[in-house]
Amino acid sequence: MLVIGGGNAGCAAALAAARHGARTLLVERYGFLGGTATAAMVGPWMTFHSGTERIVGGIAQEIVERLVALGASPGHIADASDYVATITPFDPEVHKALLFEMMRESGVHLLLHAYFLDAVNDERAHAVCGARVATVGGVREYRATVTIDASADAYVAAAAGVEVQHGDARGRVQPASLMFRLSHVDLAETARYLRDNAGEMRTSLPPTERNAASLTAVAGLYTLWNRARERGDIEVPRELVSFFISPYPDEVTVNMTRVTGIDPLDPDDLTRAEIEARAQTMALLRFFRSDVPGFAKARIAATGTQIGIRESRRIVGVYTLTADDVLHARTFDDAVARSAYPIDIHNPAGAGTTTVRLPAGSSYEIPYRCLVPARVDGLLVAGRCISTTHEALASTRLTPTVMTLGQGAGTAAAQCAGANVQPRDIDVPALRTALEHDGVDLRRSAVAAQA
């Protein structure tokens, strides 16, 4: 089994395949694993729950539990900003080490500092049979019964001739954001300000309950933000201040930079995005220090190794998940994952975020067919490049979901190897049984409409 991309989806895919007996190689371009969770520091994870029901289990939940045991996550906690039911903060540095440990335990072979070059195709069979990668020792070619494209940008699929789509109807993708963490923060002082200025935070917490422990997420500080913008001190195209607690009491994760009008598959655009986002980070640091109570002594603890990309290419699969599927909480006979995250589209051209929610307490399912290319064999896709519309992707792209999709792909790939069948021909009931046995929660929502 060959997995290209050691991000959230790729790690779960490799672990699942190896645990089901498949000899598995995981190829990653960085010197560590974790993708957006580590390289881009995207956190906290949102969300493992629909209301009070946990709907994401399996390898994703195992990772959380092990991070909690290491003191690197508080686990699932209520979202004080009321955007989702729960958030899951984590320490990206500990997560890097944990993923290596899990790969060792499961027998996954690793190849780091390796860059995907091209798919190895069997043209007569219209099938992928491996990939070529660039390493410090030269180009290597690996053959596999099934290749899993967990590159996030559908590199393998596109190289293999799979039909792909890009962005919205006009080809525009959601903006990119560089995450950063601030340390030496006094959240007790921030809480005092938010108690005294009740309308400055999007929350259902009454002012009397706003304290350092309860401020798990802060969205708002509208007056402070607007004053700084009116003075010309800050030009970041965001409409509010947004940060989250980390596992540590004096540190927060900030999700506020926004670079618009880029194509993440254009190296010049990507270069511009990285440069612009770091300039925005420094401007935001000045804003926090000068304007936000509790941040006068704040320091940058870390920035992402790379900018976080919300959207690029998506494959055209056997089935394409739509916004209608998401918002009507649809279930599928071949489902391999569940989610309750809203359709969350950051404005491609400037400030503002459009959020459309599912019915309260419901969740939708993602069918296995979204992982299977429509006309190419020997390949599965996991992560944000599965087969969805632009709108549906705005929900499916979140980390707990892509980890579950990875587990589905890896389990299916092992099944393919064991039964000597193509991904489109596997025994789907057997796949679902295996996933449920491994902790993936595929229970049907009581209010879901049967597809």
TATA-V50030 format. One record per helix or strand of 3 or more residues. SS is the DSSP state (~ for helix, > for strand). FROM is the first residue (numbers start at 1). TO is the last residue. If there is no record, write none. Layout:
ss: <SS | SS>
from: <FROM | FROM>
to: <TO | TO>
This chain:
ss: <> | ~ | > | ~ | ~ | > | ~ | > | > | > | > | > | ~ | > | > | ~ | ~ | ~ | > | ~ | > | > | ~ | > | > | ~ | > | > | > | > | ~ | > | ~ | ~ | ~ | ~>
from: <2 | 8 | 25 | 35 | 58 | 86 | 92 | 109 | 115 | 127 | 138 | 147 | 155 | 164 | 180 | 187 | 198 | 207 | 217 | 222 | 241 | 252 | 267 | 299 | 313 | 323 | 335 | 343 | 353 | 364 | 368 | 379 | 390 | 399 | 423 | 428>
to: <4 | 19 | 27 | 37 | 69 | 88 | 106 | 111 | 122 | 135 | 143 | 149 | 159 | 166 | 183 | 196 | 200 | 209 | 220 | 231 | 245 | 254 | 291 | 303 | 315 | 327 | 339 | 346 | 356 | 367 | 371 | 381 | 396 | 419 | 425 | 437>
